[in-house]
Each structure stands twice: as structure tokens, then as C-alpha cells.
Amino acid sequence: MRALILAAGEGRRMRPYTQILPKPLIPVGGIPLAVRQIQALKKAGIDDIVMNVAYGGLVARHLLGDGSEWGVHLRYSVEGNSSEESLETLGGIVKALPMLADDDDEAFLVVAGDILTGYDYTKLVARGNRLAQERLDAHLVLVPNPSYNKAGDMTLDEHGLIKRVKTYTFSSLGVYRRGLFAGLTPERASLFPWLWQACEADRVSGEIFTGDWFNVGDSRELANAEKRFARN
């Protein structure tokens, strides 16, 4: 199974850090966020990884190279050189799709490059291997609502399927079947609200993770992540 690390955004709330480095290369405990994701994916048995880049892409490609330092094969889906050229989540997935899966039933992971978590990606790999068999298009990881998203994004019903009721927050970690994106063109677009159509058709399952999870989007969250992960 392959994986996509989302790393094309500018991260303006993280200035002045992101005036020097793209946000996924900001270190936590001395290790860049994107490298932590690479290491977590490798631990789960994924060594074929794609990273989408735009803002700071040249820096990311120079510093991370082909991924061999971490025992993976790292490739890049280049969307441009500025935040204005980035395609957001849905567009980024569609553009990278040829590198992520070979047929419609094959699944791949998508993880945000600015997420720091203790979640075990082997669980997503296992879910991805069952998506086609279970006639599902995706499986998402939800987390308890952080202070900056108290309203939440979605919930799970009694069958473990994603529904619109705002109870939990989408963690930006998920596994998707290639066929879900069939026929789409790589245009700038967010994953939601587009994905709701599959959710409403009962084709997206989910799980709730209550362990360590940080969306490092501002200096406050960076400080919180440093406190927890500085020694890991």
C-alpha cells in the first residue's frame, strides 16, 4: 500500500517559521513534522510514499530527497511553487492519484504533513485492505474536538459509518479506494463538502482515536506538541 503526505499549504498562521521552511518541515523535538510522518508510515510497512508540494516545494524536495535516509521511496506531486497554486486536499489527491494506486479497488493512505499523532497507521492499512470487500470507499479517523474546533465536523452511527452530525473532528488521517475519485480532474478543491455524497451513500466508515493528536497549525499547538513529543 502507498501513502500521500499532504504538504502543499503555506501555513500562514505559523509565521515567521513558514517564511523560512514549509510548515511540514518545522521540527518538533528536533524532527521535522513530515519526517515524523514518514517514520510512522514506514513503521506501518509503507515504504512507497508521495508528498504533494507547492509553497516551499523546492526546499522540501532538497531537504527530504528521495526518502532513502528513512528507508522509503519518496516521490513528489508538484502542484506549483506558491500557495496560490496548491490544489487543496481533494485536488491534491486527484493529481497524485496515478502514483498512489493502480486500479479502482486499490486503497492508499492520506495523512496531513502537519499532524503529529500516536495513532498506529497499521490500523489504516488493515482497513484499506478491506474497503473493496466491504463495499466502502473510505475510512476516516476521528478525534475528540480540540479547543479550536469545539463544534466538531462529523460523527459515527451505530454501524460505524460517517454521518453529518457534528460530534467529533476529522483528524486528517484516512484511507481511500482509488475508484472513489474516478472521473475527477485535478482542480483546486477541498475534500469536504465533496466527500459527503459518499458518506450519505453509507460508503465511508470511521473510528474514534483518543490518544495523542496535534494539528500543528499555529505557535500554540506547536508548543503543545513540543511538550508531548520532545523526547520521542
C-alpha positions as CSV (number, residue, x, y, z in Angstrom):
1,M,0.0,0.0,0.0
2,R,1.2,3.5,-0.7
3,A,0.5,6.8,1.0
4,L,0.2,10.5,0.3
5,I,1.5,13.2,2.7
6,L,-0.3,16.5,2.2
7,A,2.4,19.2,2.3
8,A,1.4,21.9,-0.2
9,G,0.0,24.6,2.1
10,E,1.7,27.7,3.2
11,G,0.8,27.7,6.9
12,R,0.4,31.5,7.3
13,R,-0.6,31.1,11.0
14,M,2.8,29.6,11.6
15,R,4.8,32.7,10.5
16,P,7.6,33.5,11.0
17,Y,8.5,29.8,10.9
18,T,7.0,29.3,7.5
19,Q,8.8,32.2,6.0
20,I,11.9,30.0,6.3
21,L,10.5,26.5,6.0
22,P,7.3,25.0,4.6
23,K,5.1,24.0,7.5
24,P,5.7,20.2,7.3
25,L,9.4,20.8,7.7
26,I,9.1,22.6,11.0
27,P,10.8,20.5,13.7
28,V,9.1,19.1,16.8
29,G,11.6,17.7,19.2
30,G,14.3,18.2,16.6
31,I,12.5,16.1,14.0
32,P,10.6,17.7,11.1
33,L,6.8,17.0,11.1
34,A,7.0,15.4,7.6
35,V,9.9,13.2,8.7
36,R,7.8,12.0,11.7
37,Q,5.0,11.1,9.3
38,I,7.5,9.2,7.0
39,Q,8.8,7.3,10.0
40,A,5.3,6.4,11.2
41,L,4.3,5.2,7.7
42,K,7.5,3.2,7.4
43,K,6.8,1.6,10.8
44,A,3.4,0.5,9.4
45,G,5.0,-1.2,6.4
46,I,4.5,1.6,3.9
47,D,7.7,2.4,2.0
48,D,6.3,3.9,-1.2
49,I,5.3,7.5,-0.3
50,V,4.2,10.5,-2.3
51,M,4.3,14.1,-1.0
52,N,2.4,16.9,-2.7
53,V,4.2,20.2,-2.7
54,A,3.6,23.8,-3.8
55,Y,4.7,26.5,-1.3
56,G,8.3,25.7,-0.3
57,G,8.3,22.7,-2.5
58,L,11.8,23.2,-3.7
59,V,13.1,23.4,-0.1
60,A,11.1,20.2,0.8
61,R,12.5,18.3,-2.2
62,H,16.0,19.4,-1.4
63,L,15.9,18.5,2.3
64,L,14.0,15.3,2.1
65,G,15.4,14.0,-1.2
66,D,14.2,10.5,-2.3
67,G,13.5,9.3,1.2
68,S,16.3,6.8,1.2
69,E,17.6,8.3,4.5
70,W,14.5,6.8,6.2
71,G,14.3,3.6,4.1
72,V,11.4,4.7,1.9
73,H,10.9,5.7,-1.7
74,L,9.7,9.3,-1.6
75,R,8.2,10.9,-4.7
76,Y,6.7,14.3,-5.2
77,S,3.4,15.5,-6.8
78,V,4.3,19.1,-7.7
79,E,1.4,21.5,-7.9
80,G,3.4,24.6,-8.3
81,N,5.7,26.9,-6.3
82,S,3.2,29.0,-4.3
83,S,0.2,28.6,-2.0
84,E,-2.0,30.1,-4.8
85,E,-1.1,27.1,-7.0
86,S,-1.8,24.5,-4.3
87,L,-4.8,22.3,-5.1
88,E,-6.0,21.7,-1.5
89,T,-6.9,18.2,-0.3
90,L,-9.3,16.9,-3.0
91,G,-7.3,18.4,-5.9
92,G,-4.1,17.2,-4.4
93,I,-5.3,13.7,-4.1
94,V,-6.6,13.6,-7.7
95,K,-3.4,15.0,-9.1
96,A,-1.3,12.4,-7.2
97,L,-3.7,9.5,-7.9
98,P,-1.6,7.9,-10.7
99,M,1.3,7.5,-8.2
100,L,-0.9,6.2,-5.4
101,A,-2.8,3.2,-6.8
102,D,-3.0,1.1,-10.0
103,D,-6.7,0.1,-10.1
104,D,-10.0,1.3,-8.7
105,D,-10.2,-1.2,-5.8
106,E,-6.7,-0.4,-4.5
107,A,-6.5,1.7,-1.4
108,F,-4.0,4.3,-0.2
109,L,-3.4,6.4,2.9
110,V,-3.7,10.1,3.0
111,V,-2.1,11.9,6.0
112,A,-1.6,15.6,6.6
113,G,2.0,16.7,6.9
114,D,1.3,19.0,9.8
115,I,-0.3,16.3,12.0
116,L,1.6,14.8,15.0
117,T,0.0,11.7,16.5
118,G,0.5,8.5,18.3
119,Y,-2.1,6.8,16.0
120,D,-0.9,3.4,14.7
121,Y,-1.1,3.5,10.9
122,T,-1.2,-0.3,10.6
123,K,-4.8,0.1,11.5
124,L,-5.5,2.2,8.5
125,V,-3.6,-0.3,6.3
126,A,-5.7,-3.1,7.6
127,R,-8.9,-1.1,7.0
128,G,-7.7,-0.1,3.5
129,N,-7.2,-3.8,2.6
130,R,-10.9,-4.4,3.4
131,L,-12.5,-1.4,1.8
132,A,-13.4,-3.1,-1.6
133,Q,-14.5,-6.3,0.1
134,E,-16.8,-4.3,2.5
135,R,-18.1,-2.1,-0.4
136,L,-16.7,1.0,1.2
137,D,-14.9,3.9,-0.4
138,A,-13.0,5.3,2.5
139,H,-12.3,5.0,6.2
140,L,-11.6,8.1,8.4
141,V,-10.1,8.6,11.8
142,L,-12.0,11.0,14.1
143,V,-10.7,12.6,17.3
144,P,-12.3,14.5,20.2
145,N,-12.9,18.1,19.4
146,P,-9.9,20.3,20.1
147,S,-10.4,23.8,21.6
148,Y,-10.2,25.5,18.2
149,N,-13.0,23.3,16.7
150,K,-15.4,22.8,19.5
151,A,-18.4,22.4,17.2
152,G,-16.9,19.3,15.5
153,D,-17.2,18.0,12.0
154,M,-19.0,14.7,11.9
155,T,-19.9,11.6,13.9
156,L,-20.3,7.8,13.6
157,D,-23.6,6.0,13.6
158,E,-24.3,2.6,15.3
159,H,-22.8,0.8,12.3
160,G,-19.5,2.8,12.4
161,L,-20.4,4.9,9.3
162,I,-19.6,8.6,9.0
163,K,-22.6,11.0,9.3
164,R,-23.0,14.7,9.2
165,V,-23.9,15.2,12.9
166,K,-21.1,17.4,14.4
167,T,-19.7,15.4,17.3
168,Y,-16.1,14.7,16.5
169,T,-13.3,16.3,14.5
170,F,-11.8,14.8,11.3
171,S,-8.2,14.1,12.1
172,S,-6.9,14.5,8.5
173,L,-6.0,10.8,8.6
174,G,-7.7,8.4,6.3
175,V,-7.6,5.6,3.7
176,Y,-9.3,5.8,0.4
177,R,-10.2,3.5,-2.5
178,R,-8.9,4.8,-5.9
179,G,-12.3,4.3,-7.5
180,L,-13.8,7.0,-5.2
181,F,-12.0,9.6,-7.3
182,A,-12.7,8.2,-10.8
183,G,-13.5,10.8,-13.4
184,L,-12.3,13.8,-11.4
185,T,-9.8,16.3,-12.7
186,P,-7.0,17.9,-10.6
187,E,-8.6,21.2,-9.8
188,R,-8.3,23.2,-6.6
189,A,-11.0,21.8,-4.2
190,S,-11.4,20.7,-0.6
191,L,-12.2,17.1,0.4
192,F,-15.4,18.3,2.1
193,P,-18.2,19.0,1.3
194,W,-17.4,16.8,-1.8
195,L,-17.0,13.6,0.3
196,W,-20.4,14.0,1.9
197,Q,-22.0,12.3,-1.1
198,A,-20.2,9.1,-0.4
199,C,-21.0,9.4,3.3
200,E,-24.6,9.8,2.6
201,A,-24.5,6.7,0.5
202,D,-23.1,4.7,3.5
203,R,-19.8,4.2,1.8
204,V,-17.5,5.8,4.4
205,S,-16.7,4.2,7.7
206,G,-14.7,5.6,10.6
207,E,-13.2,5.2,14.0
208,I,-12.5,7.3,17.0
209,F,-9.0,7.8,18.3
210,T,-8.5,9.3,21.8
211,G,-4.7,9.2,22.0
212,D,-2.1,11.9,21.2
213,W,-3.1,14.0,18.2
214,F,-1.9,17.6,17.4
215,N,-2.8,19.7,14.3
216,V,0.3,21.9,14.3
217,G,-1.4,24.9,12.7
218,D,-0.2,27.7,15.0
219,S,2.5,28.5,17.6
220,R,0.3,27.4,20.5
221,E,-0.2,24.0,19.0
222,L,3.5,23.8,18.2
223,A,4.3,24.4,21.8
224,N,1.8,21.8,22.9
225,A,3.3,19.2,20.5
226,E,6.8,20.1,21.7
227,K,5.9,19.3,25.3
228,R,4.5,15.9,24.4
229,F,6.9,14.8,21.7
230,A,10.2,16.4,22.6
231,R,11.5,13.1,23.9
232,N,10.1,10.9,21.2
